[in-house]
């Protein structure tokens, strides 16, 4: 009996692995050629599935040949769409930061998801298996679904063909050479662009073909793409970025791990296996082993250097290095980034903005007050991610995990400990978020960088989401609802924040306090050091700055602030679900930061305001909100990579330059503060 059960789990794991490989093959090829992880890959898989469902509905009683033929047609249509995407978007992303390219493709995902919902609607669609494949094939005691056998054959044939083309054909070898050194291939007379266009078409064709072939195994819905992209990322990153053989091996291992883990916690094994492999081999299964990052790690890093951050390890600039060699962030940082550099005008603008926010309950309805409150929380949440990415250069895709820690701590304390002090809850959330971030930061920053770091933190956040959904004390998938509003005060003197207006006023004060703290951190020597690291990490390391230490400190502080605003969000919405730790919440601060301007202190708040306005204005139209948000973010990333704040800064510089007569123009400090 044990043997039969094990054989069934292995067979099921192979079936899952084949599904994962079919979904991830196009993504692996695209990264191998363009060195770009396409966040919209899952959305184009979804487009292929929807196209197949529409085409198959016109062919009643279709068989295997018709099914595969329509899948090929769907793949070709998606491949043609991929050529348009390459022409309009991918070409402009070459040479940009990896994180910026990821965010741009995430914006493309929003556009595609919104378009799918506008065209096909929000309802669910199912696709029947081809005729003759609705039964099972028996191999001894094992009963294998006939359609799974078809997928197994398709997956193996697909792997062999792709591997043969990439490793044995002239075209594949030339593509690999272009990927390794585009400049040399250009000198030798090859046209890299034509080969890249062919590779892009093939990658998108595989995405559409995968969606069509896998459609009978899926329930088609507008969020299908987001589910598929997480699995595809797991396969590609674990296997080794750009390796089709690594993707196949990783898919098999992750599929078997998920099959055996399904008896305990379904979907958790996939992320745990992904985390273990990324920790042991950050470069992936099929890639040259790389050494751990140089240097040592110490717990004292959590507090060292906070007072004299801009100095070297011994407290001074290394001997023989002139002051001009110090990264520009030390000497040419905007006035707003220096201690005491804030102007009266900036302070006055902040006070006026604060007063405008406080006045909202006096003239707006309860719905708008709630929306503005959510916007305040999102703004501070995005500012915390900006401290990590815009200042320190650390791209985490799992920031929502810390938000969820604070939200659940607050909801649980207020619901089951009615007499608890809310100030104590906020302080506890801040401390707990920071404490959890210490081992996570050491683990992630030590073992991974760039894309691997982003995917590792995403996997950690997904593990937390799954664990929460299985925790009875936290309400499982339903979460904690009917969270009461807190009271603030000491002893007999207290104010109950039961009304929406009262809690909103408290929220303004709490968020304003955190913004003030963040502002002082960014204007301190610690903040200037983070700017220098973001500008040139290798140069900063040469000057004696412990880059890993400061990045860890920024990671921990950002996590603590995220937990703090998470604790504020629970009484506002009065419900907390596991989705607060999901990928949608993690990408929220990224979108706001990139739209407003990474590295600009007020950029994330500006991006939050724009997104909140779009979301509020299109809330009654299914899919329109995502579509407009995606288009807006794409335009900003492609036209103004520095964000809306950077665009305003350039416009103001031109204005000041136009007003200058003869003499060299020096931008006003107010311009640099944007």
C-alpha positions as CSV (number, residue, x, y, z in Angstrom):
1,X,0.0,0.0,0.0
2,X,2.8,2.4,0.8
3,X,4.5,1.6,-2.5
4,X,1.3,2.2,-4.5
5,X,0.9,5.5,-2.7
6,X,4.5,6.6,-3.4
7,X,4.1,5.6,-7.0
8,X,1.0,7.7,-7.3
9,X,2.6,10.7,-5.7
10,X,5.6,10.4,-8.1
11,X,3.4,10.1,-11.1
12,X,1.3,13.1,-10.0
13,X,4.5,15.0,-9.4
14,X,5.7,14.3,-12.9
15,X,2.4,15.5,-14.2
16,X,2.6,18.7,-12.2
17,X,6.2,19.1,-13.3
18,X,5.4,18.8,-17.0
19,X,2.7,21.4,-16.6
20,X,5.2,23.8,-14.9
21,X,7.7,23.3,-17.6
22,X,5.2,23.9,-20.4
23,X,4.2,27.2,-18.7
24,X,7.8,28.3,-18.0
25,X,9.6,27.3,-21.3
26,X,8.9,30.6,-23.1
27,X,10.0,32.6,-20.1
28,X,13.3,30.7,-19.9
29,X,14.0,31.4,-23.6
30,X,13.2,35.1,-23.3
31,X,15.6,35.6,-20.4
32,X,18.3,33.5,-22.0
33,X,18.3,35.8,-25.0
34,X,17.3,39.2,-23.8
35,X,18.3,38.8,-20.1
36,X,14.8,40.0,-19.1
37,X,12.3,38.4,-16.8
38,X,8.9,39.1,-18.3
39,X,6.4,39.6,-15.5
40,X,3.6,39.6,-18.2
41,X,4.5,36.1,-19.3
42,X,1.7,34.6,-17.2
43,X,-0.8,37.1,-18.7
44,X,0.1,36.0,-22.3
45,X,-0.4,32.4,-21.2
46,X,-3.8,33.5,-20.1
47,X,-4.5,35.2,-23.4
48,X,-3.6,31.9,-25.2
49,X,-6.0,30.0,-23.0
50,X,-8.8,32.5,-23.7
51,X,-8.1,32.5,-27.4
52,X,-8.2,28.7,-27.4
53,X,-11.5,28.7,-25.5
54,X,-13.0,31.0,-28.1
55,X,-11.7,29.1,-31.1
56,X,-12.6,25.7,-29.6
57,X,-16.2,26.8,-29.0
58,X,-16.6,27.0,-32.7
59,X,-15.5,23.4,-33.2
60,X,-17.9,21.1,-31.5
61,X,-16.7,17.6,-30.6
62,X,-13.0,18.4,-31.4
63,X,-10.4,15.7,-31.2
64,X,-6.7,15.7,-30.4
65,X,-5.6,17.0,-33.8
66,X,-8.0,19.9,-33.8
67,X,-7.1,20.7,-30.2
68,X,-3.4,20.8,-30.9
69,X,-4.0,22.7,-34.1
70,X,-6.0,25.4,-32.4
71,X,-3.3,25.6,-29.7
72,X,-0.8,26.3,-32.4
73,X,-3.0,29.0,-33.8
74,X,-3.4,30.6,-30.4
75,X,0.4,30.4,-30.0
76,X,1.0,32.2,-33.3
77,X,-1.5,35.0,-32.5
78,X,0.2,35.5,-29.1
79,X,3.6,35.4,-30.9
80,X,2.6,38.2,-33.2
81,X,1.4,40.2,-30.2
82,X,4.8,39.6,-28.7
83,X,6.5,41.2,-31.7
84,X,4.5,44.3,-31.1
85,X,5.5,44.3,-27.4
86,X,9.1,43.9,-28.4
87,X,8.9,46.8,-30.8
88,X,7.2,49.1,-28.4
89,X,8.5,48.1,-25.0
90,X,11.3,45.6,-24.8
91,X,13.7,47.6,-27.0
92,X,13.4,50.6,-24.7
93,X,14.1,48.5,-21.6
94,X,17.5,47.3,-22.7
95,X,20.2,48.7,-20.6
96,X,17.9,49.7,-17.8
97,X,18.0,48.4,-14.2
98,X,16.6,44.8,-13.8
99,X,14.1,46.0,-11.2
100,X,12.9,48.8,-13.6
101,X,12.4,46.2,-16.4
102,X,10.5,43.9,-14.0
103,X,8.2,46.8,-13.0
104,X,7.7,47.7,-16.7
105,X,6.6,44.2,-17.5
106,X,4.4,44.2,-14.5
107,X,2.7,47.2,-15.9
108,X,2.3,45.3,-19.1
109,X,0.7,42.5,-17.1
110,X,-1.8,45.0,-15.7
111,X,-2.6,46.2,-19.2
112,X,-3.1,42.6,-20.5
113,X,-5.1,41.5,-17.5
114,X,-7.4,44.5,-17.7
115,X,-7.8,44.0,-21.4
116,X,-8.8,40.3,-20.9
117,X,-11.4,41.3,-18.3
118,X,-12.8,44.0,-20.6
119,X,-13.0,41.6,-23.6
120,X,-14.0,38.3,-22.0
121,X,-15.6,39.6,-18.8
122,X,-14.9,38.7,-15.2
123,X,-16.8,35.4,-15.2
124,X,-15.2,31.9,-15.2
125,X,-14.8,29.8,-18.3
126,X,-14.0,26.1,-18.6
127,X,-12.6,24.2,-21.5
128,X,-13.4,20.5,-22.2
129,X,-10.7,18.0,-22.9
130,X,-10.6,16.6,-26.4
131,X,-12.8,13.7,-27.2
132,X,-11.3,10.3,-26.2
133,X,-9.2,11.8,-23.4
134,X,-11.8,12.0,-20.7
135,X,-10.9,8.6,-19.3
136,X,-7.8,7.1,-17.7
137,X,-4.9,4.8,-18.6
138,X,-4.2,2.1,-16.0
139,X,-0.6,1.1,-15.4
140,X,-0.9,-1.7,-12.8
141,X,-2.4,-0.1,-9.7
142,X,-1.9,3.5,-11.1
143,X,-4.8,5.3,-12.9
144,X,-3.3,8.1,-15.0
145,X,-5.8,10.6,-16.7
146,X,-5.5,10.3,-20.4
147,X,-5.2,14.1,-20.8
148,X,-2.2,14.1,-18.4
149,X,-0.5,11.5,-20.7
150,X,-1.1,13.9,-23.7
151,X,0.5,16.7,-21.7
152,X,3.4,14.5,-20.8
153,X,4.0,13.7,-24.5
154,X,3.7,17.3,-25.5
155,X,6.0,18.5,-22.7
156,X,8.7,16.0,-23.4
157,X,8.6,16.6,-27.2
158,X,8.6,20.4,-26.5
159,X,11.7,20.1,-24.3
160,X,13.6,17.9,-26.8
161,X,12.8,20.2,-29.7
162,X,13.7,23.4,-27.9
163,X,16.9,21.9,-26.5
164,X,17.8,20.6,-29.9
165,X,17.3,24.0,-31.5
166,X,19.2,25.9,-28.9
167,X,22.2,23.5,-28.5
168,X,22.6,21.8,-31.9
169,X,21.4,24.2,-34.6
170,X,23.3,27.1,-36.1
171,X,20.5,29.5,-35.1
172,X,20.5,28.4,-31.5
173,X,24.3,28.6,-31.2
174,X,24.2,32.0,-32.8
175,X,21.5,33.2,-30.4
176,X,23.6,32.0,-27.4
177,X,26.6,33.8,-28.8
178,X,24.5,37.0,-29.2
179,X,23.3,36.6,-25.6
180,X,26.9,36.2,-24.3
181,X,28.5,39.1,-26.3
182,X,26.2,41.1,-28.6
183,X,29.0,43.6,-29.5
184,X,31.4,40.9,-30.8
185,X,28.6,39.3,-32.9
186,X,27.8,42.6,-34.4
187,X,31.4,43.1,-35.4
188,X,31.5,39.7,-37.0
189,X,28.7,40.7,-39.3
190,X,25.7,39.0,-37.7
191,X,22.5,40.9,-37.2
192,X,21.6,40.3,-33.5
193,X,18.3,42.2,-33.8
194,X,16.8,39.8,-36.4
195,X,17.7,36.8,-34.3
196,X,16.3,38.5,-31.1
197,X,13.0,39.1,-33.0
198,X,12.9,35.5,-33.9
199,X,13.6,34.5,-30.3
200,X,10.9,36.9,-28.9
201,X,8.3,35.5,-31.3
202,X,9.2,31.9,-30.3
203,X,9.0,32.7,-26.6
204,X,5.6,34.4,-26.9
205,X,4.4,31.5,-29.2
206,X,5.3,29.1,-26.4
207,X,3.4,31.2,-23.9
208,X,0.3,31.2,-26.0
209,X,0.6,27.5,-26.9
210,X,1.1,26.7,-23.2
211,X,-2.1,28.5,-22.3
212,X,-4.1,26.8,-25.0
213,X,-2.7,23.3,-24.2
214,X,-3.2,23.7,-20.4
215,X,-6.7,25.3,-20.7
216,X,-8.6,22.1,-19.9
217,X,-6.6,21.8,-16.7
218,X,-7.5,25.4,-15.6
219,X,-10.5,27.4,-14.7
220,X,-10.1,30.5,-16.9
221,X,-10.4,33.8,-14.9
222,X,-8.8,37.2,-15.2
223,X,-6.4,36.4,-12.4
224,X,-5.1,33.2,-14.0
225,X,-2.0,35.0,-15.3
226,X,-0.8,36.0,-11.8
227,X,-1.1,32.4,-10.6
228,X,0.9,31.1,-13.6
229,X,3.7,33.7,-13.4
230,X,4.7,32.8,-9.9
231,X,5.0,29.1,-10.9
232,X,7.0,30.1,-14.0
233,X,9.3,32.3,-12.1
234,X,9.9,29.5,-9.6
235,X,10.9,27.1,-12.4
236,X,13.1,29.5,-14.3
237,X,15.0,30.9,-11.3
238,X,15.5,27.6,-9.6
239,X,16.6,25.9,-12.8
240,X,19.1,28.6,-13.6
241,X,18.2,31.8,-15.5
242,X,18.0,31.2,-19.2
243,X,18.7,27.4,-19.0
244,X,16.0,25.3,-20.7
245,X,17.6,22.1,-19.3
246,X,17.6,23.7,-15.8
247,X,14.0,24.7,-16.2
248,X,13.0,21.1,-17.1
249,X,14.9,19.7,-14.1
250,X,13.5,22.3,-11.7
251,X,10.0,21.7,-13.0
252,X,10.3,18.0,-12.3
253,X,11.8,18.5,-8.8
254,X,9.3,21.2,-7.8
255,X,6.4,19.1,-9.2
256,X,7.4,16.1,-7.2
257,X,7.9,18.2,-4.1
258,X,4.5,19.8,-4.5
259,X,2.9,16.3,-5.0
260,X,4.4,14.9,-1.8
261,X,3.7,18.0,0.1
262,X,0.1,18.1,-1.0
263,X,-0.9,15.7,1.8
264,X,0.2,18.3,4.4
265,X,-0.2,21.8,3.0
266,X,-0.9,22.0,-0.8
267,X,1.0,24.7,-2.6
268,X,3.4,25.3,0.3
269,X,6.0,22.7,-0.9
270,X,6.5,24.5,-4.2
271,X,7.7,27.7,-2.4
272,X,9.7,25.8,0.2
273,X,11.5,23.9,-2.4
274,X,12.2,27.1,-4.3
275,X,13.6,28.8,-1.2
276,X,15.8,25.8,-0.3
277,X,17.3,25.6,-3.8
278,X,17.8,29.4,-4.0
279,X,19.6,29.4,-0.6
280,X,21.9,26.4,-1.5
281,X,22.4,27.4,-5.1
282,X,21.4,31.0,-5.8
283,X,22.5,30.8,-9.4
284,X,20.2,27.8,-10.0
285,X,20.5,24.1,-10.5
286,X,22.1,24.2,-14.0
287,X,24.7,27.0,-13.8
288,X,28.2,27.5,-12.7
289,X,28.6,27.6,-8.9
290,X,29.3,31.0,-7.5
291,X,30.9,31.8,-4.2
292,X,29.0,33.4,-1.4
293,X,29.3,37.2,-1.3
294,X,32.6,38.3,0.2
295,X,32.9,39.5,3.8
296,X,31.5,38.4,7.1
297,X,28.2,39.0,8.8
298,X,27.6,40.2,12.4
299,X,24.6,41.0,14.6
300,X,26.3,44.3,15.5
301,X,25.6,45.5,12.0
302,X,22.1,46.3,13.2
303,X,23.3,49.3,15.1
304,X,26.9,50.0,13.9
305,X,27.5,53.1,11.8
306,X,24.1,54.7,12.3
307,X,25.7,57.8,13.7
308,X,28.7,58.1,11.4
309,X,27.4,56.4,8.3
310,X,29.3,58.4,5.7
311,X,32.7,57.4,7.1
312,X,34.8,54.4,6.3
313,X,35.2,51.4,8.6
314,X,37.7,53.2,10.7
315,X,35.7,56.4,10.8
316,X,37.4,58.3,8.1
317,X,37.9,58.3,4.4
318,X,40.6,55.8,3.4
319,X,44.1,57.2,3.0
320,X,45.0,58.2,-0.5
321,X,41.5,58.8,-1.6
322,X,40.6,62.4,-2.4
323,X,37.4,64.0,-1.3
324,X,36.4,64.2,-4.9
325,X,36.5,60.5,-5.2
326,X,33.7,60.1,-2.7
327,X,30.4,59.2,-4.4
328,X,28.4,62.3,-5.4
329,X,25.7,61.5,-3.0
330,X,28.0,62.6,-0.1
331,X,28.8,66.0,-1.5
332,X,26.1,66.9,-4.1
333,X,23.1,65.5,-2.3
334,X,20.1,67.8,-2.4
335,X,19.6,70.1,0.5
336,X,16.6,68.2,1.6
337,X,18.8,65.1,2.0
338,X,21.2,66.8,4.4
339,X,20.8,67.3,8.1
340,X,19.0,70.5,8.7
341,X,18.5,71.0,4.9
342,X,14.8,71.3,4.8
343,X,13.5,74.7,3.7
344,X,10.7,76.8,5.2
345,X,8.8,76.4,1.9
346,X,9.0,72.6,2.1
347,X,7.9,72.6,5.7
348,X,5.0,75.0,4.9
349,X,3.9,72.7,2.0
350,X,3.9,69.7,4.3
351,X,1.8,71.5,6.9
352,X,-0.7,72.7,4.3
353,X,-0.9,69.1,2.9
354,X,-1.4,67.8,6.4
355,X,-4.2,70.3,7.1
356,X,-5.9,69.5,3.8
357,X,-5.9,65.8,4.7
358,X,-7.2,66.5,8.2
359,X,-10.1,68.5,6.7
360,X,-11.4,65.6,4.6
361,X,-14.0,64.3,7.1
362,X,-15.5,67.8,7.3
363,X,-16.6,68.0,3.7
364,X,-16.4,64.4,2.3
365,X,-18.5,61.3,2.8
366,X,-17.5,58.2,4.7
367,X,-16.5,56.4,1.5
368,X,-14.0,59.0,0.4
369,X,-12.6,59.3,4.0
370,X,-12.0,55.6,3.9
371,X,-10.3,55.8,0.4
372,X,-8.0,58.7,1.6
373,X,-7.2,56.7,4.8
374,X,-6.2,53.7,2.6
375,X,-4.1,56.0,0.5
376,X,-2.3,57.4,3.5
377,X,-1.3,53.9,4.6
378,X,-0.3,53.0,1.0
379,X,1.9,56.1,0.8
380,X,3.9,55.3,3.9
381,X,4.1,51.6,2.9
382,X,5.5,52.7,-0.5
383,X,7.9,55.1,1.2
384,X,9.3,52.3,3.3
385,X,9.9,50.2,0.1
386,X,11.5,53.3,-1.5
387,X,14.0,53.5,1.5
388,X,15.0,50.0,0.6
389,X,15.1,50.2,-3.2
390,X,15.3,53.9,-4.1
391,X,18.0,54.6,-1.5
392,X,19.8,51.3,-0.8
393,X,19.2,49.5,-4.2
394,X,17.6,46.4,-2.6
395,X,14.7,45.1,-4.7
396,X,12.4,43.0,-2.5
397,X,9.3,41.4,-4.0
398,X,8.0,40.2,-0.6
399,X,7.6,43.4,1.3
400,X,3.9,42.6,1.9
401,X,4.9,39.9,4.4
402,X,5.9,42.5,6.9
403,X,2.8,44.5,6.3
404,X,0.8,41.3,7.0
405,X,2.7,40.7,10.2
406,X,1.7,44.1,11.6
407,X,-1.9,43.8,10.3
408,X,-2.5,40.4,11.9
409,X,-0.8,41.4,15.1
410,X,-3.0,44.4,15.4
411,X,-6.2,42.6,14.4
412,X,-5.6,39.7,16.8
413,X,-4.7,42.0,19.7
414,X,-7.7,44.2,19.2
415,X,-10.1,41.4,18.7
416,X,-9.1,39.0,21.5
417,X,-7.4,41.4,23.9
418,X,-9.9,44.3,24.2
419,X,-8.0,46.2,26.9
420,X,-4.6,46.3,25.1
421,X,-3.1,49.7,24.5
422,X,-3.0,50.5,20.8
423,X,0.2,52.4,21.2
424,X,1.7,49.2,22.6
425,X,0.3,47.3,19.6
426,X,1.9,49.8,17.1
427,X,5.2,49.6,18.9
428,X,5.0,45.9,19.1
429,X,4.3,45.7,15.3
430,X,7.3,47.9,14.6
431,X,9.6,45.8,16.7
432,X,8.3,42.5,15.5
433,X,8.6,43.5,11.9
434,X,12.2,44.5,12.4
435,X,13.0,41.3,14.3
436,X,11.6,39.1,11.6
437,X,13.4,41.1,9.0
438,X,16.8,40.4,10.6
439,X,17.2,36.7,9.7
440,X,15.3,37.2,6.5
441,X,17.5,40.0,5.5
442,X,20.7,38.2,6.4
443,X,19.6,35.1,4.5
444,X,18.3,36.9,1.4
445,X,21.1,39.5,1.1
446,X,23.8,37.0,1.8
447,X,22.7,34.4,-0.7
448,X,21.1,36.3,-3.5
449,X,21.3,39.5,-5.5
450,X,19.2,41.1,-8.3
451,X,16.5,38.9,-9.7
452,X,17.3,36.0,-7.4
453,X,16.8,38.3,-4.4
454,X,13.5,39.6,-5.7
455,X,12.2,36.0,-6.3
456,X,13.5,34.7,-3.0
457,X,11.7,37.4,-1.0
458,X,8.6,36.8,-3.1
459,X,8.7,33.1,-2.2
460,X,9.2,33.9,1.5
461,X,6.1,36.1,1.4
462,X,4.1,33.4,-0.3
463,X,5.1,30.9,2.4
464,X,3.8,33.3,5.0
465,X,0.5,33.7,3.1
466,X,0.0,30.0,2.9
467,X,0.8,29.5,6.5
468,X,-1.7,32.2,7.5
469,X,-4.4,30.5,5.4
470,X,-3.9,27.3,7.4
471,X,-3.8,28.9,10.8
472,X,-7.1,28.4,12.7
473,X,-6.3,31.2,15.2
474,X,-6.0,33.6,12.3
475,X,-9.2,32.6,10.6
476,X,-7.7,30.6,7.8
477,X,-8.7,31.9,4.4
478,X,-11.5,34.0,5.8
479,X,-9.0,36.0,8.0
480,X,-10.0,38.0,11.0
481,X,-13.2,40.1,10.6
482,X,-15.1,42.6,12.8
483,X,-11.9,44.0,14.1
484,X,-12.9,46.7,16.7
485,X,-11.6,50.2,16.7
486,X,-9.0,50.9,19.4
487,X,-8.9,53.4,22.3
488,X,-5.9,55.6,23.0
489,X,-4.9,57.2,26.3
490,X,-3.6,56.3,29.7
491,X,-5.5,55.2,32.8
492,X,-8.9,56.8,33.2
493,X,-8.1,59.3,30.4
494,X,-8.7,57.7,27.0
495,X,-10.4,58.5,23.6
496,X,-12.3,55.8,21.8
497,X,-11.7,55.8,18.1
498,X,-14.9,54.0,17.2
499,X,-16.1,56.6,14.6
500,X,-14.6,56.8,11.1
501,X,-13.7,60.4,11.6
502,X,-11.9,59.9,14.9
503,X,-9.8,57.0,13.6
504,X,-9.0,58.9,10.5
505,X,-7.7,61.8,12.5
506,X,-5.5,59.4,14.5
507,X,-4.4,57.8,11.3
508,X,-3.3,61.2,9.9
509,X,-1.2,61.8,13.1
510,X,0.3,58.3,13.1
511,X,1.3,58.5,9.4
512,X,2.5,62.0,9.7
513,X,4.8,61.0,12.6
514,X,6.3,58.1,10.6
515,X,6.8,60.4,7.5
516,X,8.6,62.8,9.8
517,X,10.8,60.0,11.1
518,X,11.5,58.7,7.6
519,X,12.3,62.3,6.4
520,X,14.9,62.7,9.1
521,X,16.4,59.3,8.4
522,X,16.8,60.1,4.7
523,X,18.3,63.5,5.6
524,X,20.8,62.0,8.0
525,X,24.3,60.7,7.2
526,X,22.8,57.2,7.1
527,X,20.5,58.3,4.3
528,X,23.3,59.9,2.4
529,X,25.3,56.7,2.7
530,X,22.4,54.7,1.3
531,X,22.2,57.2,-1.7
532,X,25.9,56.6,-2.3
533,X,25.5,52.9,-2.3
534,X,22.5,53.1,-4.7
535,X,24.6,55.3,-7.0
536,X,27.7,53.1,-7.0
537,X,28.0,50.2,-4.6
538,X,31.5,49.1,-5.8
539,X,32.9,52.6,-5.4
540,X,31.3,52.9,-1.9
541,X,32.8,49.5,-0.9
542,X,36.3,50.7,-2.1
543,X,35.9,53.7,0.1
544,X,35.5,51.4,3.2
545,X,31.8,51.5,3.5
546,X,30.3,48.2,4.6
547,X,27.6,48.0,1.8
548,X,26.0,44.8,3.1
549,X,25.6,46.2,6.6
550,X,23.9,49.4,5.4
551,X,21.6,47.4,3.1
552,X,20.7,45.1,6.0
553,X,19.9,48.1,8.2
554,X,17.7,49.7,5.4
555,X,16.0,46.3,4.9
556,X,15.2,46.0,8.6
557,X,14.0,49.6,9.0
558,X,11.8,49.3,5.9
559,X,10.3,46.1,7.2
560,X,9.6,47.6,10.6
561,X,7.8,50.6,9.0
562,X,5.8,48.2,6.8
563,X,4.6,46.3,9.9
564,X,3.7,49.6,11.6
565,X,1.4,50.8,8.8
566,X,0.0,47.2,8.6
567,X,-1.0,47.5,12.2
568,X,-2.7,50.8,11.3
569,X,-4.6,49.3,8.4
570,X,-6.4,46.6,10.4
571,X,-8.7,48.9,12.5
572,X,-9.4,51.0,9.4
573,X,-10.7,48.2,7.2
574,X,-11.8,46.1,10.2
575,X,-10.9,42.9,8.3
576,X,-7.5,41.2,7.5
577,X,-7.2,38.3,5.1
578,X,-4.1,36.3,3.9
579,X,-4.2,38.3,0.7
580,X,-2.4,41.1,2.6
581,X,0.7,39.0,2.2
582,X,0.1,38.2,-1.5
583,X,1.9,39.3,-4.6
584,X,-0.6,42.0,-5.4
585,X,0.1,43.8,-2.1
586,X,3.9,43.3,-2.5
587,X,3.8,44.9,-6.0
588,X,1.7,47.9,-4.8
589,X,4.6,49.9,-3.3
590,X,6.8,49.1,-6.3
591,X,4.2,50.5,-8.7
592,X,3.7,53.6,-6.6
593,X,7.5,54.2,-6.2
594,X,8.4,53.7,-9.9
595,X,5.5,55.9,-11.0
596,X,6.3,58.7,-8.5
597,X,10.1,58.3,-8.7
598,X,12.5,55.9,-7.0
599,X,15.0,57.7,-4.9
600,X,12.8,60.7,-4.5
601,X,11.5,61.1,-0.9
602,X,8.0,62.3,-2.0
603,X,7.9,60.2,-5.2
604,X,6.1,57.2,-3.7
605,X,3.5,59.5,-2.1
606,X,2.9,61.2,-5.5
607,X,2.6,57.8,-7.2
608,X,0.1,56.6,-4.5
609,X,-2.0,59.7,-5.1
610,X,-2.1,59.1,-8.9
611,X,-2.9,55.4,-8.5
612,X,-5.6,56.0,-5.9
613,X,-7.3,58.7,-8.1
614,X,-7.3,56.3,-11.1
615,X,-8.6,53.4,-8.9
616,X,-11.3,55.5,-7.4
617,X,-12.4,57.0,-10.7
618,X,-12.7,53.7,-12.5
619,X,-14.0,51.5,-9.6
620,X,-17.3,50.7,-11.3
621,X,-15.7,49.4,-14.5
622,X,-14.4,45.8,-14.4
623,X,-10.8,45.6,-15.8
624,X,-10.7,49.3,-16.7
625,X,-8.8,50.3,-13.5
626,X,-6.0,47.8,-14.1
627,X,-5.8,48.8,-17.8
628,X,-5.4,52.5,-17.2
629,X,-3.0,51.9,-14.3
630,X,-0.8,49.7,-16.5
631,X,-0.9,52.2,-19.4
632,X,0.0,55.1,-17.0
633,X,2.9,53.2,-15.4
634,X,4.2,52.0,-18.8
635,X,4.3,55.6,-20.2
636,X,6.1,56.8,-17.1
637,X,8.7,54.0,-17.2
638,X,9.3,54.4,-20.9
639,X,9.2,58.2,-21.2
640,X,10.4,59.2,-17.8
641,X,12.3,56.4,-16.0
642,X,12.9,58.7,-13.0
643,X,9.2,58.9,-12.4
644,X,6.7,61.8,-12.2
645,X,8.9,63.6,-9.6
646,X,11.9,63.3,-12.0
647,X,9.8,64.7,-14.8
648,X,8.7,67.7,-12.7
649,X,12.3,68.2,-11.7
650,X,13.5,68.3,-15.3
651,X,10.7,70.7,-16.2
652,X,11.6,73.0,-13.3
653,X,15.3,72.9,-14.3
654,X,14.4,74.0,-17.8
655,X,12.3,76.8,-16.4
656,X,15.1,78.1,-14.1
657,X,17.5,77.7,-17.0
658,X,15.3,79.7,-19.3
659,X,15.0,82.5,-16.7
660,X,18.8,82.7,-16.4
661,X,20.5,85.3,-18.5
662,X,24.1,84.7,-19.5
663,X,25.4,83.2,-16.2
664,X,25.5,79.5,-15.6
665,X,22.2,78.3,-14.1
666,X,22.2,76.7,-10.7
667,X,18.9,74.9,-9.9
668,X,17.1,75.9,-6.8
669,X,17.3,73.6,-3.8
670,X,13.5,73.3,-4.0
671,X,13.9,71.6,-7.4
672,X,16.2,69.0,-6.0
673,X,13.7,68.2,-3.2
674,X,11.1,66.7,-5.5
